[in-house]
C-alpha cells in the first residue's frame, strides 16, 4: 500500500498537478489524427466530405505519419495545461471553501466547482495558448508548414513574433473556460449522484470500481462540455489559421462569422463529441488511478 498523503498539503496539490499532466498530455496527443481532420474541416468545410475521406487523403498525400501532424505541440501543450487545470482546481476549491466557509461551500457545491474550475483554466490556458497556436497552424496548412514542435515554434515566431503566440488567447479562454467549468462541475455532480444511488458508502467499494465510476462520470461530462464549447473551438481554429497580422480579435471574429454563419460554428461537432467524450473519460480514469496509486481517494462522491 502506498504511504497515505494528507489531504490539502503541498504533497497533495503536487500529486494533483502531476496527475493532471499525466491525464491530459497523453490523451490529447493520442487523439491527434481525429483532431487533425476536425481542425482542417473546421477551417475548410469543403476539404474532406467525411472524416474517413480525410484520413484516406492524408495517408495518401502525407503518409501514415501525416495523421500525427501537431503531435508534439499537442502533447506538451496539454500536459502543461492539464497540470495547471487539475492542480489549480484543487487549490482554488480548497481556498474558496475556506474563504466562504465550509458550511456555505457544502450548500453551494456547484458554485464552488464552477468558480474553482474557471479560475484554474484561466491560468492553465496561459501555458497552453502558445502550443495551441503552433498546433493549429501546423495542422491547417497543407502541406504542414513545420516538421515538428521546435521547427514550428521557430517559424511561427519568425513570422508573427512572440506576441503572435497569444493572438488566440481570448477565443481560447472562451472555449476552454466554459468547457472546463462544465467538465468539472458535471463530473463532480454525476459521480456524487452515482454514489448516492448505491447502497453502500463510496469507501466500501474497490479502487477498480471507483475508477470505473470516474470513467463513466468523465465520459458523460465530456459529451456535455464538448457541446458547450464547440462554437468557440471552431472560432479558435479559424482565427489561428486565418487572422490577419494587424487584425483585431473582434474584427477577425466578425469577418469569419460572416463567412461561415451560425451553422458553421457547429461544423465537426459529432466527431468532437466522440473525441472529447472518450478523452475526458480517459482523463478522469488516469487522474484518479494515479491518485489511488499515491494513496489518495478518487475524486468526487465524498
N, C-alpha and C positions, 0 to 999 in steps of 0.2 A: 504494500500500500504506500502511495506517495505521502510524504510529510504534509500535513494539513497546512494550507496557507490561510492566515487570518483575513477575514473579510475587511475590505476598505483600508488596507495597509498599502505601503508602497509596492510590496511584492504582489499584492492582489491586482493593483492597477497596471503594473508591469506585465503580469500574466495576461490580462485582458488585451493589452496593447499587442503583445506577441501573437496571441490567438487571433486577433483581428487581421494581422498581416498574413498569417498562415491561411486564414479563411478566404481572404479576398484576392491575393495575388495569384495563386494557382487556379482558382475557379474562373476568374475573369479571363485569364490568358488561355485557359482550356477552351473557352468559347470563341476564340479568335476567328475561326472560319465563319461561324454564324454572324458574328459582329461585323466582319468584313463585308459580307454580302448585304447585310442590313444597312450599313453606312452608305455603301455605294448606291443602293436602291433609294435611300432617303435623299441623296444628293441628285440622282438622276433616275426617276421612276421608269424611264424607257430603256434603261441599260440592260436589265435582265427581265424576262417575262415572269420568272419564278425563281425561288431560291435554288432549286435543283439546276436550272439552267445557269444560274450564277456560278455554282460550284463547278459545273462542267466547263464553262467558259474560262474560268480562272485556271483550272488544271490544264486546259488545252494551251492557253497562251503563256502561263507563268509557271506551270508545273505544280506538283503537289505542295511544294514549299510555299508557293504563292498564296495558298489558303491561310498561311500563318503570318501574312504581312501585318506588321504592327504588334507582333507578339511581345517583343522586348519592352516597348513603351507601355503596353497594357500590363505586363507583369509588374514592372517597377512602380508604375503609377498607382495601380490598385492595391499593391502591397503597402505603399505609403498611406494611401487613403484609408485602407482597412484598419491599419494600426491606429490612425487618428480617430476614425469613426467609432470603433469599439472601445478604445481606451478612453477617449474623452467622454463618450456616452456614460460610462460607468462613473467617471469623475464628476461630471455635471449632475448625474442622477443623485449621487451622494451629497454633493454640495448644495444643490437646490432643495433637497429634502431637509437638510439641516437648516437652511435659510428660512423656509416657510414653516418648519416644524413637522415632525414625523406624523402626527395625528392628521394634520391638514393634507400632507402628501399622500397618506394612505387613502383618504377620502377622495382625492383628486388625482389618482394614479395616471389616468390617461393624459391629463395636462402635464404631469411630471415627465412622462415618456416623450411627449411631443416637444416640450421645451428642451429637454436634455439632448435628444437626437438632433434637433435643429441646430443647437449650439455646437455640437460635435461635428456635424457635417460642414458647417460654415468654416471651421478651422481645417478640417481634413481636405477640403477642396483646394486650399491654398497649395497643398503639396501635389494634388492630382492634376491641376489645371495645365501646367507646362507639358506634362507627359501626354495628357489627353489631346492637346493641340498637335503635338508631333504625331501621335497615333492616327488621328483623323486625317491630317494632311497626307500622311503616308498611304493610308488605306484608300483615299478617294482620288488619288492621282493615278492614272493608268498610262504607261506602267508606273509602279510606285517610284516616287521621286528620291527615295532613300533606301539603302540596303539594310539598315538596322537602326537601333536607337541612337548610337553615337553619331552615325552619318546623318541621320535625320535632325538631330539636335544642332549639329554644325551648320547644315544647310538652312535650317529654319531661322536660326539666329543671324546668319549672314544676310538673309533676305529681309527679315522683318524686325530684327533686333530682339533684345531680351524682353522688351515690353510686349512684343507680339505674342509671346508665350502665354500672356494673360488676357489676350483680346476676347477670349470666350469665357472669362470668369463669371460674369453676371448671368449669361444663359446657363452656365454650368450650375451655379447656385440655384437658379430657377428650376433646373431639372433635378439636381441631387438632394436639395433640402426637403422638398415635398416627398420625394422618393424615400428618403431615409426616415422622415417622420412617420410615414405610413408603414414602412418596413419594421421599425422597432415597436411602435405603438400597437400595431395589429398583431405582431408576433407575440408580444407580452400578453395581450388580451386573449388571443387564441389559445396559447399554452395554458393560461390560467383557467380558461373555460373548459379545456380538456380535463385538467386535473380536478376541477370542481365537480365534474360529472362522474368521476371514478369513485369507487367505494373504499379506497384506502389513501392515506397521505402520500404525497409525492415521494418522500424519502424511503418509503417501504418498497418502491419499485426498483428494479435493477438499473444499472447505468445504461445498459443496452436499450431498455425500454424508454428511459428518459431521453436519450439522444434520438431515439425514433420519434418521440413526441416533438423534439426540437426540429427535426427534418420536416415533419408534417406541418407544423406551425410556420416554418420558414417558407415552405413551398406555397402555401395559401397566401402568406404575406407578400411573397414575390409577385404573384399574379395581380394583387391589388396595387402594389407600388409601381409595377410596370405600366399599368393602365394610366395611373395618375400622372406619371412623369413623362409619358411618351411624346406629347407635343413639344415639350422643351428639349427632349432628346433629339428630335428631328431638327429643331432650330439650331442646336449646338453643332450638329454635323454640317448643316448648311452654312452657318456663319464661319466655322473654322475652315471650310473649303472655299467659300465664295465671298468673303468680306473684303472690300477694298482696303488698301493700306491706310487711307485717310478717312475712311467711312466710320461714322459712329455706330455703336451698338444699335441705337434706336433707328437710325436710317437703314442699316443693314436688315434689321428685323422687319421693318415696314416694307422694304423692297422685296425681300424674299417671300413674305406673306402674300404680297400682291401677285406673285408669280405662282405660288402653289395653292393658295386658298386654304380654307378650313379643312377640307378633305385631305389635303396634302400633309397636314400635321399628323395624320393617323397612318401614313404610309409605313408599312412594315410592322404594324402592331402585332399580328399573330405570331410572327417569329420572335418578336421581343418578349411576348408573354411566355412562350415556351422557354426561351433562353433565360429570362430573369427568374421565372418560377423555379427552374432547375437549379440555377446558380444560387439563388437565395436559400433554397432548401439545403443545398450542399454547404453553403457558408455557415449556417447555423449548426449543421451537423458537425463540421470540422471544428468550429469555435467551441462548442460545448464538449466535444470529445477531448479537445486539448485541455479545457478547464478541468474535466474529470481526471485527466492524466496527471495533473499537477496538484490534485487534492481539493479542487473547488467544486461546488454544486453546479448543475446545469442552470441555464438562465430561465427565469420566469417560474410562475406557479407556486411561489412561496406564500 
